């Protein structure tokens, strides 16, 4: 699989960091649960929520991800669908993305690899 480069994404990636997955998604924001379109980007070290023109509006280190689960929730116009619930050390986010099972596994695998790299000698 060809991974997008920094130039393809227009993102500022850390030295040696590469993109593992990218998809269009919707993120739940605010007290009244409004949904905003984002590009969800998973790198080897971070999870980024970007809006055009490819600027990260929110990002989190994989070390700050406590858990990822799939939950049934209400989406736009009350539509019930599977959502990713990403629990962070300082809160959480609900994300509507296609193939949430694949994303959940990819995030947790990247987190395990990041932790292994961080603690290896």
N, C-alpha and C positions, 0 to 999 in steps of 0.2 A: 504494500500500500504506500502510495506517495504521500508524505506528510507535507502540509503547507509550510512554506518558509516564512520568515519574518516579513518579507516584502509582500507576499501573497495576502497576509492577514492585515498588514499595516499596524501591527502591535509591536510594543516594545517588550522584547523577551530578554531575560537575563542571559548572560554568557553561558553557552552550552545547553540552554533550555530548548526543548522542542515540543511541538504541539502533538498530542496523542489523539485527540478527538475534537471535533467542532460541529455544532449544529445550531439551527434556529430554534429558539425556545421562547417561553413566556415566563416571567418571574412575578411572583406576588409581592407587591410592595404596599406599604402604608397600612394605616389602621382600618380602612374600609375595603381592604383586599382588592385593590385595583391591579390589573395585570398589565405588564409592560413587555413589549417585544425586545429580545436580546439575542446576541450570539453567545452561546455557551461554549467556552473554550477550556479544554483540559490539557494542561502541560504536565511535564514530569514532576513539577514542584507546586503548581498553583491551579486554582479554578478561577476563571475570569468570566465576568458577565459584562459583555460589551454592547455598545450601541453605535450605530454609524456616526461618524466615519471611523469605525474601528478603535474607539477609545474605551478603555476599561472604566466602567462606572462603579464596579465593585469587584474586588478580588480577595481571595483568601488563600493562605498557605495550606497545603494539604495536611500539615501538622495540626492545624486548627480545626480540621474536620473531625468531629467526634463520631458521627454515624451517618449513614445514608440508608433510607428506607423508602419503600413504595407504599403510598397510602391512597385510598380513594378520597377524592375531594371535589369540591365544586369549582368549576372553571367558568369561563365567560358564559353569560346567559343561564347560569345554573346547571350547565352540562356537567355531569359527573364523569370523571375519568381518573386514570392512574396518574399520580403526581410523585415527583421525587421530593422527599423531605430531607433536606440537608441540615443536620444539626451541627452547629459550630460551638466553639468554646464561649462565644459571646452572643448567642441567639441562634437563629436558623432562617432558612429560606425554603419556600415551596416553589418548585419549578415544573412547568409542563413542557415535556420534550418527548418526541417520538422515541420509541424503544427504551422506556425508562429502565427496564431490567438490564439492558446492555450498558447504559450509562452508570447505573449503580455499581455494577461489577467493575467497570473501567475505573471509576473514582476510587473504589476501595483497593483495587490492585495497584494503582498509581500511589496511593497512600502507603501501602505495605512496602513498595519498592523505595519510596522516598525515605521512610523510616529506616529501612535496612541500609541505605546509602549513608544516612546521617550517623548511624551508630556503628558502622564498620570501621575497622582500623586500617 
